[in-house]
Amino acid sequence: MTGEEKDEIRFLGTAGARFVMITQFRSSAGTVLSLHGTNILIDPGPGTLVKFASSKPKLNPAKLHAIVLTHKHLDHSNDVNVMIEAMTKGGFKHRGVLLCPNDALTDEGDAVVLNHYKGLLERIEVLKEGGTYTVGEIMINTPKRHVHGVETYGLNIGLKDEEETKVSFIADTRYFDGLENYYGGKTLVLNVAMYQRREGVDHLCVADAKKIIDVKRPRVAILTHFGMTMLRNKPWAIAKQLSEETGVEVIAARDGMRFDLDTLG
């Protein structure tokens, strides 16, 4: 993305849910995963293009190979069209893959991907429960539909010639029995929007994250996508407490944070 070839996760933004997004207490830009020279942008919320341009060194969107929407809510999809435009060099080079649920594409209702930009891509992959998709050197699996307001999927990501899952992203969801069994990445990224569980809200809370981490015991767990209650209770302090309680290294993501996947071997 910047001329460096590193296996890493770059958290451009760590905002979760509407109030942190609209106040920009944390950036709502997306996350970039780079693995063996393949670069994918996950959930380009508001401000993603600006973060690409303002990063030091700048990130080059023309080096993206794919954009993934775990779901179509605004904090995950707002910049998808402009990032397709940037990835395709203003539409002059048809390239790149878009992976997203069907309801992000359909014209019946609230499609978030405009028809013009669909035509600029090399291809579109529609995410489904149990689906497997290949982009460059990367294999992506969407094991289970989540419990959220719209069609939503988490991601298991590894190399296409290996069985190991290097990174799992547990996208927005209410906790449901067995959720943790679908995600076995050495690095586990969890969207933890709430400090405490709230009835009727389809997001994970800290207690949910603890349960998942306790069961799966990844090499590293990274918390992100923080709502207001998480920010008030200091994500870094929550991560430290979870590390002490579970014995697993838990990190609270920060805007702009780069996590080197090579350190895990």
For each residue, the residues with C-beta under 8 A, 3 or more apart:
1: 4 10 32 34 39 59 60 63 64
2: 55 57 58 59 60
3: 57
4: 1
5: 34 37
6: 34 260 262
7: 34 35 36 166 260 261 262
8: 33 34 258 259 260 261 262
9: 31 32 33 34 167 187 189 222 258 259 261
10: 1 31 32 33 34 59 256 257 258 259
11: 14 31 224 253 254 255 256 257 258 259
12: 27 29 30 31 32 47 48 51 52 55 255 256
13: 26 27 28 29 30 31 45 47 48 51 255
14: 11 26 27 224 225 226 253 254 255 257
15: 20 21 24 25 26 27 28 45 75 225 226
16: 20 21 26 75 191 192 193 203 224 225 226 227 230
17: 20 21 75 193 203 225 227 228
18: 21 22 74 75
19: 22 23 227 228
20: 15 16 17 23 24 25 26 28 226 227 228 231
21: 15 16 17 18 24 28 45 46 74 75
22: 18 19
23: 19 20
24: 15 20 21 27 28 47
25: 15 20 228 231
26: 13 14 15 16 20 226 231 255
27: 12 13 14 15 24 47 51 255
28: 13 15 20 21 24 45 46 47 75 78
29: 12 13 44 45 46 47 48 50 51 79 255
30: 12 13 41 42 43 44 45 48 76 79
31: 9 10 11 12 13 41 42 43 169 189 224
32: 1 9 10 12 39 40 41 42 59 64
33: 8 9 10 39 40 42 138 157 167
34: 1 5 6 7 8 9 10 37 38 39
35: 7 38 137 138 157 159 166 167 261
36: 7 136 137 138 159
37: 5 34 136 137
38: 34 35 65 66 135 136 137 138
39: 1 32 33 34 63 64 65 66
40: 32 33 64 65 66 67 68 135 138 140
41: 30 31 32 44 48 61 64 66 67 68 83 87
42: 30 31 32 33 67 68 70 155 169
43: 30 31 68 69 70 75 76 77 171
44: 29 30 41 48 49 67 69 76 77 78 79 80 83
45: 13 15 21 28 29 30 48 74 75 76 77 78 79
46: 21 28 29 74 75 78 79
47: 12 13 24 27 28 29 50 51 79
48: 12 13 29 30 41 44 45 51 52 78 79 82 83
49: 44 52 53 61 79 82 83 86
50: 29 47 53 54
51: 12 13 27 29 47 48 54 55 59
52: 12 48 49 55 58 59 60 61 86
53: 49 50 58 59
54: 50 51 58
55: 2 12 51 52 58 59 256
56:
57: 2 3
58: 2 52 53 54 55
59: 1 2 10 32 51 52 53 55 63
60: 1 2 52 63
61: 41 49 52 64 83 86 87
62: 86 87 89 93
63: 1 39 59 60
64: 1 32 39 40 41 61 67 83 87 96
65: 38 39 40 96 97 135 136 138
66: 38 39 40 41 96 97 98 99 135 136 138
67: 40 41 42 44 64 80 83 84 87 96 97 98 99
68: 40 41 42 43 98 99 100 140 155
69: 43 44 72 76 77 80 98 99 100 101 104 112
70: 42 43 76 152 153 154 155 169 171 172
71: 76 77 101 104 146 148 150 151 152 153 171 172
72: 69 76 77 100 101 103 104 110 111 112 150 151
73: 76 77 149 150 172
74: 18 21 45 46 77 78
75: 15 16 17 18 21 28 43 45 46 78
76: 30 43 44 45 69 70 71 72 73 171 172
77: 43 44 45 69 71 72 73 74 80 100 104 112
78: 28 44 45 46 48 74 75
79: 29 30 44 45 46 47 48 49 82 83
80: 44 67 69 77 83 84 98 100 104 112 113 117
81: 84 85 112 113 114 117
82: 48 49 79 85 86
83: 41 44 48 49 61 64 67 79 80 86 87
84: 67 80 81 87 88 96 98 113 117 120 121
85: 81 82 88 90 91 117 120
86: 49 52 61 62 82 83 89 90
87: 41 61 62 64 67 83 84 95 96
88: 84 85 91 92 93 94 95 96 120 121
89: 62 86 92 93
90: 85 86
91: 85 88 94 120
92: 88 89
93: 62 88 89
94: 88 91 120 121 122
95: 87 88 121 122
96: 64 65 66 67 84 87 88 121 122
97: 65 66 67 121 122 123 124 125 135
98: 66 67 68 69 80 84 113 118 121 123 124 125
99: 66 67 68 69 124 125 126 127 133 135 140
100: 68 69 72 77 80 104 105 113 124 125 126 127
101: 69 71 72 104 105 126 127 150 151 152 153
102: 105 106 126 127 151
103: 72 106 109 110 111 150 151
104: 69 71 72 77 80 100 101 111 112 113 151
105: 100 101 102 111 113 118 124 126
106: 102 103 109 111
107: 111 115
108: 111
109: 103 106
110: 72 103
111: 72 103 104 105 106 107 108 114
112: 69 72 77 80 81 104
113: 80 81 84 98 100 104 105 117 118
114: 81 111 117 118
115: 107 118 119
116: 119 120
117: 80 81 84 85 113 114 120 121
118: 98 105 113 114 115 121 124
119: 115 116
120: 84 85 88 91 94 116 117
121: 84 88 94 95 96 97 98 117 118 124
122: 94 95 96 97
123: 97 98
124: 97 98 99 100 105 118 121
125: 97 98 99 100 131 133
126: 99 100 101 102 105
127: 99 100 101 102 131 133 142 151 153
128: 131 142
129: 142 143 144 145 153
130: 142 143 144
131: 125 127 128 141 142 153
132: 139 140 141
133: 99 125 127 139 140 141 142
134: 138 139 140 160
135: 38 40 65 66 97 99 138 140
136: 36 37 38 65 66
137: 35 36 37 38 159 160
138: 33 35 36 38 40 65 66 134 135 157 158 159 160
139: 132 133 134 157 158 159 160
140: 40 68 99 132 133 134 135 155 156 157
141: 131 132 133 155 156 157 165
142: 127 128 129 130 131 133 153 154 155 156
143: 129 130 154 156 182 183
144: 129 130 153 154 179 182
145: 129 151 152 153
146: 71 152 153 154 171 172 173 174
147: 173 174 176 202
148: 71 152 171 172 173 174 202
149: 73 202
150: 71 72 73 101 103
151: 71 72 101 102 103 104 127 145
152: 70 71 101 145 146 148 171 172 173
153: 70 71 101 127 129 131 142 144 145 146 171
154: 70 142 143 144 146 168 169 170 171 173 182 183
155: 42 68 70 140 141 142 167 168 169 171
156: 140 141 142 143 165 167 168 182 183 184 185
157: 33 35 138 139 140 141 165 166 167 168 169 185
158: 138 139 162 163 164 165 166 167 185
159: 35 36 137 138 139 162 164 166
160: 134 137 138 139
161:
162: 158 159
163: 158
164: 158 159 186
165: 141 156 157 158 168 183 184 185 186
166: 7 35 157 158 159 185 186 187 261
167: 9 33 35 155 156 157 158 185 186 187 188 189 261
168: 154 155 156 157 165 183 184 185 187 188 189 218
169: 31 42 70 154 155 157 189 191
170: 154 173 179 183 188 189 190 191 204 212
171: 43 70 71 76 146 148 152 153 154 155 191
172: 70 71 73 76 146 148 152 191 193 202 203 204 225
173: 146 147 148 152 154 170 176 179 191 202 203 204
174: 146 147 148 201 202 203 204
175: 179 197 204 205 208 211
176: 147 173 179
177:
178: 181 182
179: 144 170 173 175 176 182 183 212
180: 183 211 212 215 216
181: 178 215
182: 143 144 154 156 178 179
183: 143 154 156 165 168 170 179 180 188 212 216
184: 156 165 168 216 218
185: 156 157 158 165 166 167 168 188 189 218
186: 164 165 166 167 218 219 220 264
187: 9 166 167 168 218 219 220 221 222 259 261 264
188: 167 168 170 183 185 212 213 216 218 220 221 222
189: 9 31 167 168 169 170 185 221 222 224 253
190: 170 204 209 212 213 221 222 223 224
191: 16 169 170 171 172 173 203 204 224 225
192: 16 203 204 205 206 208 209 223 224 225 226 230
193: 16 17 172 203 204 205 225 226 227 230
194: 197 198 201 203 204 205 206 227 229 230
195: 205 206 227 229 230 232 233 238
196: 205 206 207 229
197: 175 194 201 205 207 208
198: 194 201 205
199:
200:
201: 174 194 197 198
202: 147 148 149 172 173 174
203: 16 17 172 173 174 191 192 193 194 227
204: 170 172 173 174 175 190 191 192 193 194 208 209 212
205: 175 192 193 194 195 196 197 198 208 209
206: 192 194 195 196 209 210 230 238 242
207: 196 197 210 211
208: 175 192 197 204 205 211 212
209: 190 192 204 205 206 212 213 221 223 242
210: 206 207 213 214 242 245 246
211: 175 180 207 208 214 215
212: 170 179 180 183 188 190 204 208 209 215 216
213: 188 190 209 210 216 217 218 221 242 246 248 250
214: 210 211 217 246 248
215: 180 181 211 212
216: 180 183 184 188 212 213
217: 213 214 246 248
218: 168 184 185 186 187 188 213 221 248
219: 186 187 249 264
220: 186 187 188 248 249 250 251 259 264
221: 187 188 189 190 209 213 218 242 248 249 250 251
222: 9 187 188 189 190 250 251 252 253 259
223: 190 192 209 226 235 238 239 242 250 251 252 253
224: 11 14 16 31 189 190 191 192 252 253
225: 14 15 16 17 172 191 192 193
226: 14 15 16 20 26 192 193 223 230 231 235 252
227: 16 17 19 20 193 194 195 203 230 231
228: 17 19 20 25 231 232
229: 194 195 196 232 233
230: 16 192 193 194 195 206 226 227 233 235 238
231: 20 25 26 226 227 228 234 235
232: 195 228 229
233: 195 229 230 237 238
234: 231 237 238
235: 223 226 230 231 238 239 252 253
236: 239 240 252
237: 233 234 240 241
238: 195 206 223 230 233 234 235 241 242 252
239: 223 235 236 242 243 250 251 252
240: 236 237 243 244 250
241: 237 238 244 245
242: 206 209 210 213 221 223 238 239 245 246 248 250
243: 239 240 246 247 248 249 250
244: 240 241
245: 210 241 242
246: 210 213 214 217 242 243 250
247: 243
248: 213 214 217 218 220 221 242 243
249: 219 220 221 243
250: 213 220 221 222 223 239 240 242 243 246
251: 220 221 222 223 239 259
252: 222 223 224 226 235 236 238 239
253: 11 14 189 222 223 224 235 257 259
254: 11 14 257
255: 11 12 13 14 26 27 29
256: 10 11 12 55
257: 10 11 14 253 254
258: 8 9 10 11
259: 8 9 10 11 187 220 222 251 253
260: 6 7 8 263
261: 7 8 9 35 166 167 187 264
262: 6 7 8 265
263: 260
264: 186 187 219 220 261
265: 262
